[in-house]
Amino acid sequence: MATSAEPSVPHATTVFTGPLHQVESYLLDNQSVIESWFRNQWRLTQAPFYASVDIRNAGFKIAPVDTNLFPAGFNNLNPTFESLCIQAVQLAVERAQGNADRILIIPENHTRNRFYLESLATLRQIMEKAGFETRLGSLLPDLHEPLVIELDSGRPICLEPLLREGDRVRVADFVPDLIVLNNDLSAGRPVILENLAQPVIPGLGMGWSSRLKSVHFTQYQQVAQEFAQLIGMDPWLIDPMFRNCGEVDFLKREGSECLSINIEALLKAIQKKYDEYQVTSKPFVMVKADAGTYGMSVMTVHSPDEVTELNRKQRTRMATTKEGKKVTKVIIQEGVYTHETWGEQDMVAEPVIYMIDHHVVGGFYRVHAKRATNENLNAPGMHFERLAFADCCISPEKELPPAAHPNRFYIYGVIARLALLAAAREMVSTGQLFNRLSDTT
């Protein structure tokens, strides 16, 4: 069986430079087995077109806490990763639509969020360098002619009104072969994109108007169990436990009993694992909107009483998420500390890993100077620090042990790909994965 000699995860610098923790050693010691397992998994289930995964590293535990199937932030990746992105886009497009030459990106309805627009410009640039003619088709309802925006980077970006004729969409006279969504559809599924002859990836059903984090982490729980059994480790070391509540209304204080019961039960379960591994930290949970992004409607909880005693301001903050969508369901997720810091000020940091198809193509650290190790870092005041490739000796000294410079970024790549596999299975289970596997079997 032929296998690629190309490493699946680049060797990059990370914040941690100290001794390996137990979970890291498990992953590095089983690299060959892990890569073989992943290859077989991707033969069975096609990966999503792209994704980003937020990871928390507590030392004793490393786990994903969020998986975004419509990632922004491409402008935060180190430019030295660009060649990886270009190659991965070529492979991803070939899998999705083998004869595609023209790609239409459907972005978020942002015209003032210049950070997002920089990401969009970078994503388009990657696709164009991969050899695809690429345009941006906007869903803005009041956009009737092309809108050119000059970005701080000096690049112009052009948003064009999206038009539909029959079962195809276009911008001006540009008719795409493939449509790539970079809009998480928090506001709902656009009618203009329903039932198209052109493939849309990721599928409309994976937007936050219908997707639930609890469904994703149910899939991840199964993936983690399979993976842990493979290499002989406790799945808890890579899997955040969770519970969920439906029919909650923070403004009306409805559903608080469900929240309290599940928070208490989850805190007890976490404490039991902490006792098993002699972890002296205090357990906590994150209460999040079950559908949502941008770090909205998220709170850190150490006791059930904290939910029942929310003041008006706190309840208002938890009541809605992006696009003013009302929060009616929440996921109660095991809180994972982050023990990574950045800079002389020891600002709290967490890695965010980017993948195109099943290839890890880079990442960055989300850093927040005013947040603690048990808080959500995806909040106003955060900034990003690019990961860089680690300098490797071409001819290392013989006396240096092979593991003198272990690829700790590989560990994050493993966790991110486990989350990606969970998302792939999630898409298959909901009929949203566009793939051509059945055509080749």
C-alpha positions in Angstrom: 0.0 0.0 0.0 1.5 3.3 -1.1 1.6 6.1 1.5 2.6 9.7 1.2 6.0 10.7 2.6 4.7 14.2 3.3 4.2 14.9 7.0 0.5 15.4 7.8 1.3 18.1 10.4 4.0 20.8 10.0 6.7 21.1 12.6 5.9 24.5 14.2 6.8 26.4 17.3 4.5 26.3 20.3 4.4 28.1 23.6 5.1 25.0 25.7 8.8 24.2 25.9 9.0 22.2 29.1 8.9 18.4 29.7 6.2 16.4 27.9 3.1 15.7 29.8 1.6 12.2 29.9 -1.1 12.8 27.2 1.5 14.4 24.9 3.8 11.4 25.3 1.0 9.0 24.4 0.4 10.8 21.1 4.1 11.2 20.1 5.0 7.7 21.0 2.2 6.3 18.8 2.6 8.5 15.8 2.9 5.7 13.2 -0.2 4.0 14.5 -2.1 7.2 14.7 -1.3 8.3 11.1 -2.3 4.8 9.8 -5.6 5.1 11.7 -6.3 8.5 10.3 -5.6 7.4 6.7 -8.2 4.6 7.1 -10.7 7.0 8.6 -10.5 9.4 5.7 -11.0 6.6 3.3 -14.2 5.8 5.1 -15.4 9.4 5.6 -14.5 12.4 3.6 -13.3 15.4 5.6 -15.2 18.7 5.5 -13.8 21.3 3.0 -12.2 23.3 5.8 -12.4 23.9 9.6 -10.7 25.5 12.6 -10.6 24.0 16.0 -10.1 25.8 19.4 -8.0 23.7 21.7 -7.3 24.0 25.4 -4.1 22.5 26.9 -4.3 22.0 30.7 -1.1 19.8 30.7 -2.9 16.8 32.2 -5.6 17.1 29.5 -5.7 18.4 25.9 -9.2 18.8 24.3 -11.1 20.7 21.6 -13.7 23.1 22.9 -15.1 24.3 19.6 -15.1 23.3 15.9 -15.9 25.9 13.3 -16.9 24.7 9.8 -16.9 28.2 8.4 -13.5 29.5 9.6 -12.4 33.1 9.4 -8.9 34.2 10.6 -7.0 33.0 7.5 -5.1 36.4 7.7 -3.8 35.3 11.1 -1.9 32.3 9.7 1.8 32.6 9.1 2.5 33.3 5.4 5.1 30.5 5.5 2.1 28.1 5.7 0.7 29.4 2.4 2.1 26.5 0.3 0.4 24.0 2.6 -2.9 25.9 2.2 -2.6 26.0 -1.6 -1.9 22.3 -2.0 -4.7 21.4 0.4 -7.2 23.6 -1.5 -6.3 21.8 -4.7 -6.9 18.4 -3.2 -10.1 19.6 -1.4 -11.6 21.0 -4.6 -10.7 17.9 -6.5 -12.6 15.8 -4.0 -15.6 18.0 -4.0 -15.9 18.8 -7.7 -13.3 17.2 -9.8 -13.7 19.5 -12.8 -14.1 22.8 -11.0 -12.3 25.8 -12.4 -14.5 28.6 -11.0 -15.2 29.1 -7.3 -17.7 31.5 -5.7 -17.1 32.3 -2.0 -20.3 33.3 -0.1 -19.0 35.5 2.8 -20.5 36.8 6.0 -22.6 40.0 5.7 -19.8 42.1 7.1 -18.6 45.4 5.5 -17.1 47.1 8.5 -15.4 44.1 10.2 -12.0 44.8 8.6 -10.4 41.8 10.3 -12.9 39.5 8.7 -12.5 41.1 5.3 -8.7 40.6 5.6 -9.4 36.9 6.2 -11.7 36.8 3.2 -9.1 38.4 1.0 -6.5 35.9 2.2 -8.8 33.0 1.5 -9.5 34.2 -2.0 -5.8 34.7 -2.6 -5.1 31.1 -1.5 -7.8 29.8 -3.9 -6.5 31.9 -6.8 -2.9 30.7 -6.2 -4.3 27.1 -6.2 -5.4 27.8 -9.8 -9.1 28.6 -9.4 -10.8 31.7 -10.7 -12.5 33.0 -7.5 -15.1 35.7 -6.9 -17.1 36.8 -3.8 -20.9 36.7 -4.0 -22.5 38.7 -1.2 -25.9 37.9 0.5 -26.3 41.6 1.5 -29.9 42.4 0.7 -29.2 46.1 -0.3 -26.2 45.3 -2.5 -27.1 46.0 -6.1 -23.7 46.7 -7.6 -20.1 45.6 -6.9 -18.7 47.1 -3.7 -14.9 47.6 -3.6 -13.4 48.0 -0.1 -9.7 49.0 0.4 -8.3 47.0 3.2 -5.6 48.1 5.8 -3.2 45.6 4.1 -3.5 47.6 0.9 -5.5 44.9 -0.9 -8.8 45.8 -2.4 -11.7 43.3 -1.9 -14.8 43.3 -4.2 -18.2 42.1 -3.0 -20.6 41.4 -5.8 -24.4 40.9 -5.5 -25.5 37.3 -5.8 -27.9 36.5 -8.5 -30.0 33.4 -9.3 -31.2 32.0 -12.6 -33.1 28.7 -12.4 -31.0 26.3 -10.3 -27.8 28.2 -10.6 -26.3 31.3 -9.0 -23.8 33.7 -10.4 -22.2 37.2 -10.0 -22.4 39.3 -13.1 -21.4 36.9 -15.9 -19.4 34.6 -13.7 -21.1 31.2 -13.2 -19.2 29.1 -10.6 -18.6 25.4 -10.7 -18.4 25.2 -7.0 -19.8 27.4 -4.1 -17.8 27.6 -0.9 -19.7 28.9 2.1 -17.8 31.2 4.5 -21.0 32.3 6.2 -22.1 30.3 9.3 -25.8 31.0 8.4 -26.7 32.1 12.0 -29.5 34.2 10.4 -30.9 31.1 8.7 -30.7 29.3 5.3 -30.8 31.7 2.4 -33.5 30.7 -0.1 -31.2 31.8 -3.0 -28.9 28.9 -2.1 -31.5 26.2 -1.7 -31.7 23.3 -4.3 -28.9 24.4 -6.5 -27.4 22.4 -9.3 -24.0 23.6 -8.2 -22.4 21.9 -5.2 -22.4 24.0 -2.0 -19.7 23.2 0.6 -20.1 22.9 3.6 -23.7 22.1 3.2 -26.4 24.6 4.3 -27.5 22.3 7.1 -24.1 22.7 8.8 -24.8 26.4 9.6 -25.7 27.5 13.1 -29.4 27.9 12.1 -29.6 24.1 12.4 -26.4 22.7 13.7 -25.9 21.9 17.5 -22.6 21.7 19.4 -24.1 18.9 21.5 -24.5 16.8 18.3 -20.9 17.5 17.3 -19.5 16.6 20.7 -21.6 13.4 20.8 -19.8 12.4 17.6 -16.5 13.6 19.1 -17.1 11.5 22.2 -17.3 8.4 20.0 -14.3 9.3 18.0 -12.2 9.9 21.2 -13.3 6.5 22.6 -12.2 4.7 19.4 -8.9 6.6 19.2 -8.1 6.1 22.9 -8.8 2.4 22.6 -6.4 2.3 19.7 -3.4 3.6 21.6 -4.4 2.5 25.1 -5.2 5.7 26.9 -8.1 7.1 28.9 -10.4 9.0 26.5 -11.1 11.6 29.1 -7.6 12.9 28.6 -8.7 14.3 25.2 -12.5 14.6 25.5 -14.4 17.3 27.4 -17.5 15.8 29.1 -20.7 17.6 28.5 -24.5 17.7 29.1 -27.1 19.8 27.4 -30.4 21.5 28.2 -33.2 22.4 25.9 -36.1 24.9 26.4 -34.2 27.5 28.3 -35.0 31.3 28.5 -32.5 33.3 30.4 -34.6 36.5 30.4 -37.6 34.7 31.8 -35.4 32.5 34.1 -36.9 29.4 32.5 -34.9 26.2 32.5 -32.7 27.1 35.4 -33.6 23.9 37.3 -32.3 21.8 34.3 -29.2 23.9 34.2 -28.5 23.5 37.9 -29.1 19.8 37.9 -26.8 19.2 35.0 -24.1 21.6 36.2 -24.0 19.9 39.6 -23.8 16.4 38.0 -21.0 17.4 35.6 -19.0 19.1 38.3 -19.1 15.9 40.3 -18.0 13.8 37.3 -15.1 16.2 36.7 -14.1 16.1 40.3 -14.0 12.3 40.2 -11.6 12.4 37.3 -9.5 15.1 39.0 -9.2 12.8 42.1 -8.2 9.9 39.9 -5.4 11.9 38.3 -4.5 13.9 41.5 -5.4 17.2 39.9 -5.7 19.9 42.6 -7.4 22.5 40.4 -11.0 23.5 41.0 -13.5 22.0 38.5 -15.5 24.3 36.4 -17.9 24.1 33.4 -18.6 26.4 30.5 -22.3 27.1 29.7 -22.7 28.0 26.0 -25.4 28.5 23.5 -25.8 25.1 21.8 -25.8 26.9 18.4 -23.6 29.9 18.0 -20.2 31.3 17.4 -18.1 34.5 17.9 -17.7 33.6 21.6 -21.2 35.0 22.4 -23.5 33.6 25.1 -20.7 31.8 27.0 -20.0 31.9 30.8 -17.7 30.1 33.2 -19.5 28.4 36.1 -18.1 26.8 39.3 -21.3 26.2 41.1 -25.0 25.6 40.2 -25.8 28.7 42.4 -24.0 30.9 39.9 -26.7 30.2 37.3 -29.7 30.7 39.5 -28.3 34.0 40.8 -27.6 35.7 37.4 -28.3 39.4 37.4 -30.2 41.2 34.7 -27.1 42.1 32.7 -25.7 38.6 32.8 -29.0 37.1 31.7 -29.3 39.5 28.9 -25.7 38.6 27.7 -26.6 34.9 27.7 -30.1 35.4 26.1 -29.0 36.0 22.4 -26.1 35.1 20.2 -25.0 36.3 16.7 -27.6 38.0 14.5 -29.8 38.4 17.6 -30.7 34.7 17.6 -32.5 33.8 20.8 -30.8 31.1 22.9 -33.2 28.3 23.7 -30.7 25.4 24.1 -27.4 25.3 25.9 -24.5 22.9 26.2 -22.8 22.5 29.5 -19.2 21.6 28.7 -16.4 20.5 31.0 -14.1 23.5 31.5 -10.5 22.8 30.4 -7.9 25.1 31.8 -5.3 26.6 29.5 -1.8 26.6 31.0 -0.2 28.3 28.0 0.8 31.9 28.2 2.3 34.4 25.7 4.9 37.1 26.2 6.6 38.7 29.2 3.2 39.5 30.7 2.2 35.8 30.7 -1.0 36.5 28.9 -3.4 33.6 28.7 -3.3 31.8 25.3 -5.0 28.9 23.5 -4.1 27.4 20.1 -6.5 27.5 17.1 -5.7 25.0 14.4 -6.7 25.3 10.8 -7.4 22.5 8.4 -8.3 22.3 4.7 -9.7 18.9 3.8 -7.9 16.6 6.2 -4.6 18.5 6.1 -3.4 20.6 8.9 -2.3 23.9 7.3 -1.4 26.1 10.3 -2.7 28.0 13.2 -2.2 30.7 15.7 -2.6 31.5 19.4 -5.6 33.4 20.6 -4.3 35.6 23.4 -6.1 37.7 26.0 -4.4 39.9 28.6 -7.5 40.3 30.8 -8.8 36.8 30.9 -8.0 34.0 33.4 -7.0 30.4 32.6 -10.5 29.2 33.1 -12.3 31.8 31.0 -13.4 32.1 27.4 -10.7 33.9 25.4 -12.9 34.5 22.3 -13.9 37.9 23.6 -13.3 41.6 23.0 -9.7 42.4 23.8 -8.2 39.3 22.4 -5.4 39.3 19.8 -3.7 36.7 17.7 -0.1 35.5 17.6 1.0 33.5 14.5 2.6 30.1 14.9 5.9 29.9 13.1 7.8 26.9 11.7 10.3 25.5 14.1 14.0 25.7 13.0 15.2 22.2 12.4 18.9 21.2 12.0 19.6 19.6 8.7 22.5 17.6 10.2 21.9 17.3 13.9 24.7 16.5 16.3 24.9 12.8 17.0 24.8 13.3 20.7 21.4 15.0 20.6 18.6 12.5 21.3 15.9 12.2 18.5 13.3 13.6 20.9 15.3 16.7 21.8 12.9 18.9 19.9 9.5 17.0 19.8 6.9 18.4 17.5 4.4 19.6 20.1 2.4 21.1 17.3 1.8 17.6 16.0 -0.2 17.0 19.2 -2.5 19.8 18.5 -2.8 18.6 14.9 -4.0 15.2 16.2 -6.6 16.7 18.5 -7.8 19.0 15.7 -8.1 16.1 13.3 -10.1 14.1 15.8 -12.5 17.0 16.0 -12.5 17.2 12.2 -13.4 13.5 11.9 -16.2 14.1 14.4 -17.5 16.9 12.1 -17.2 14.7 9.1 -19.3 12.0 10.8 -21.7 14.7 11.9 -22.2 15.8 8.3 -22.7 12.3 7.1 -25.3 11.6 9.8 -27.3 14.7 8.8 -26.9 14.1 5.1 -24.8 17.3 4.6 -21.5 15.9 3.4 -21.0 16.3 -0.3 -18.7 13.5 -1.3 -17.8 11.3 -4.2 -16.7 8.2 -2.2 -19.6 6.1 -3.6 -18.5 6.9 -7.1 -15.1 5.3 -6.5 -16.1 2.1 -4.7 
